[in-house]
Amino acid sequence: MQLLETHIAKKQEKSIRFQEYGVGIFNTVSTKSAIKKAIKKELIFIDGILATTSKFISGGEKIELYQSEKNSSFKRLKLDLEVLYEDDFLAIVNKPAGVLVSGNKFVTITNALPQNLQKSTQKDAVKPQPIHRLDYPTSGLLLVGKTSSAIQRLSLLFKKKQIQKTYYAITIGSMCAAAIIHFKVNNKNASTKFKVLQSVKSERFKYLNLVELQPKTGRKHQLRKHLSSIGHQILGDTIYGKSDLILKGKGLYLHASKLEFEHPITSENIIIFKEFPKKFTRIFKHIKTN
């Protein structure tokens, strides 16, 4: 095995599990799932001893990442991304529909980030890492960390629900003007606030609605499951929609349009908005949002 990177752990006020601390400390293995895989493959050592997910870090530990001979080759992904905001600590990119954020496949947003973003000049610079997920068919804003400290602080902001995400969807059927959906997702409490902005009559679907969505929790497929649970599936949803109401070939009409949060390093108030995809404006020609 070949030594790839070495990291000296920063002093912690309270000891933290390595699988949490390790997120973002290495350029080549930056995500929590990647750290777990590297541990399983016995590629990480802490003070000369094989790392475990349950190891606690208090500060001063020497953490070494090795490379397996089987993974010595590296191919760069050529995928142009629209960058809507970028500084030395973080970035916000527009994720196209039909692309995975991360995973075992080669074509992912994670693999495309280094080719689309400026390398951070900070001492704790790491390989750019998405802070949250967007479903494969969902388009819109994705928040990315570029340094170890930024990744940890942004993750904490998400945990404390201090990052406001606003989505827009086109739904099917006659809906009430506004409400909050409380419906468990994967046996966990989940809440979504929605407001109908516009509605139009449809020959096939009776009514189509432009709906503003603000998830109060971040469960997998939460928005799709919540809207389906009240009988108003998202247009183009082939998983949670009724078969006779599925619109095929146009993709999912769900777009992550707005991010608002306080910059964890500069304390600047960041508000980024991404306009709607063309398939939205073909149905609602004059979209008005708050």
N, C-alpha and C positions, 0 to 999 in steps of 0.2 A: 504493500500500500504506500501511497505517496501523500505526504503532508500538504494539505491545501491551504488551510487558514488556522491562525492561532488568535484566541481572544482571552484577555485577562478580565475576569468578572469585576464589575463595578461594585463598590460597597453598597449594601442594601440596608435600609432601616429595619426591615423585617425579612427574614429568609424567605425565598421564593422557590417554588419547584422549578427544576431545570427546563421542563417542557414549556413553561410559561416564560421564563427568562430567556430561553434560547431563540425566541422569535425575533428575527431581524439582526442577530449578532454576526451572521455569516453572509457573505455575498452570494455564494453558490447554493446554500441551503437556508432559505429565509423564512418559510412558512412553518406553522405549527405541525402540519401533517408531514412536511418534508423532514423536520427535525425528528419526528417519531420514526420515520422510515430509516433515517440515517442511524439512529440508535439501534433499531432492530437489525440493521446490517452490520452493526459493530464498527461504525466509522467515526464515532465521537468518543473522545477520552477526556476525563476531568481529573487533573493532577495525576495523569498516567494510568488511571483506572477506567475501564469501560463505563460509559455513562448509562444511566437508567432514567426513565421518565420521573421516577419518584425521588431522585437526588435533589437535595435542597442547596441553593446557592446563597451564600451570605456575603461574598466579596473576596477578591484576591485569587480565586481559583483560576488555574490555567486550563483553558478549554481548547482542545485541538480537534480539528475536522480533517479526516483523511479521505482520499479518493480511492474507490475500488478500481482495479485495473480494467474491469469490464465496462466502466463508464468514463473512460479517458477521452473519448471523442465528444465534440460539442458542435451542434449545428444551430446557426442563428435563424430565427423565424423572421421572415419578411412580411409584416402586416402593418400597414399604415394606420395609426390611430390619431383621432382628433384630440389635441391637448387643449383643454379650456382654461386651465390654471396650472402654473408650475412655479415653485421657488426651490430653494436649496434643501427643503425639508419634506415637501409633499407635492403631490400633483393631483389633478382631477382630469380624467380622460372620458371620452364618450365611447361606451362599449357598443359595438354593433350587435344587432340581433343575430342569433345563430352562431355565436362564438362562446365557448366556455371561458369562465374567468380563470379557472385553474383545474388541474387534474392530471391524469396520466397521458393524455393526448398531447401531441406536439403543438397543434394549433390552439393556443390559449392566450388570453390577454396577458397573463403572467409572463409567458415566454416572449411576448412582443414588447413588453415595457422597456427593457434596456435599450432597444433599438429606437425607441420613440421619445425617450426622456433624456435630459441632460444629467450627467453624473454629478452627484452631490459632492461638494468640496469639504463637507464636514468630516471631523475625525471619526465619527461613528457611522459614516456612510455605508449603506448595504445595497444589495440588489433590490430594486423597487418591488414593493409587495402590496397587493390589494388588501384593504383593511376590512372589506365586507364582501358579500356575494351579490350577484345578480343572476337570475335564472338564465339558462342557455337561450331561450327565445325572447328575453327581455332586453330592450335597448336602454341606453341612458348613462347617467353620471356614475362614475366609479372612483372612489377615493383611494389614493395610493400613498404609501409612506416610503420615504427615500433614505431615512436614517433610523438607527435602532431606537433612539429616544422618541422620535416622531411616531414610529409605529406603535410603541408601547403606550404613548399618551393618547393617540387617536383611538386605539383599541379601548382604552379606559373611558374615553368620551362616549363611545358607542355603548359600553357596558352601563354607564350612568345615564344613558338616553339623552345625552347633551348634543347629539348631532341630529338635526331635523331633516328627514327625507320626505320629499313630496313626489308622488307618482301620479300619472294620469292614465286612465284606461277607457276603452270604449266597451260598454256593457250592453246586454240584451234585455229588453222588457221594460215595462213601465215601473219606475222606481220612485220612492219617496224622496223629498228634496235633500235630506241630510240625516245622518244617524251615526251611531258607533256600533260596530259589530263586535260582540264578545262571543267567541267561539273557540274552543280548544283545538290546537293544532299539534298533532303527535303527542296527545295527552298533556300538553302544557298550555297554560293560560295565554291567550292571544287577543289583542284588541286592534281594531282598525277604524279610524274616523274617515267618513266619506261625505262628499257633497256633490250633487249633480249640478253641473255648470250649464249644460245645454242638452236638449233632446230633439231628435228628428224622427219622423215617421218612416217606417221601412216596410216594404211589401212583404219581405220574407220574415223579418224578425219583429214586426209590429212597431217596436220602438228601439232606437239606438241612443245611448247616452254617453256624453263626455263627462267622466267622473274624476274628481280630485280625491286622491287617497293619501292619508298620512298614517302609516303603521306605527303603533305605540310599542309594539314588540317586533322581534325579527325572526320569526319562525320560517322554516323552509316552505316555500310556495304559499305563504300566509295570505297574500292578497287574492290569489287565484282561488284558494280554498274558501276564504271568507265570502267572496262575492258569489261563488257557486252555492254556498250554504244558504244564502237568502234568495236563491232562485234567479240570480242575475249574473250568469257566467260572463267572463271576458270574451269578447269576440275573438275567434281564432284559437280558443283554448281546446286542444284535442285531448287533454288528460282529464280535466275536471268539468267539462261541458257535456250537456246532453247530446247524444249522437245526431239527432235530427236538427240541431241548431249549430253544428260545427261549420265554420267557414274555412275551407281548405285552400292552401296555396298562398295565403297572404301573411302567414305568421301570426304571432300573438300581438294583440293591440294593447300592450302594456309598456309604459315608458317612464323611466326614472328621470324626472325633469329638473328637480331642484335639490340642492344641498345647502344647508345653512349651519354654521358652527363657528366657534371661536378658535382661531389658530392656536394650537397648543404651545407653540414656541414664541410667536410674535404678539399674541393676544389680539390680532386683527380680526374683525368680524368678516367672515367669508360668506358671501352669498353668490352662488353660481346657478344659472338657469340655462338649460338647453332646450331649444325650440323643438316642436313636435315633428316626428317623421312625416313624410309626405302622405303616407297612407291614412294618417289622422286627418289631415287637411283636405283630403279628397271627400271625406264624409262631412266634416265640420269646416266649412270654408272660411269662416270668420271666428276664430277661436279667441275667447277672452278669458283670461285668468286673473286672479287677484294679485 
